[in-house]
Amino acid sequence: MSFDERRALETLPAQLAALETQIAKLNAALADPDLYARDPGRFGATTRALGVAQDELAAAEEQWLTLEMLREEIGDVERKS
């Protein structure tokens, strides 16, 4: 694995946790039944931010999975050598 791949594998868990926290906060804000009536602009911005955060989380999870599979493949090759 390259240095960048190893570094990403080390930092991705914290990034995933931060995105999950952000998503939980955005969901909590959207759970307010009066938010849309009180502040439609904030409702729209929060909804868009939630979509972006969910997309970022999905991409980060995919990257983590890809790197984990690569790490395992390299480990298998090294054990067989």
Helices and strands as residue ranges (DSSP letters): H 3-30, H 35-38, H 40-80
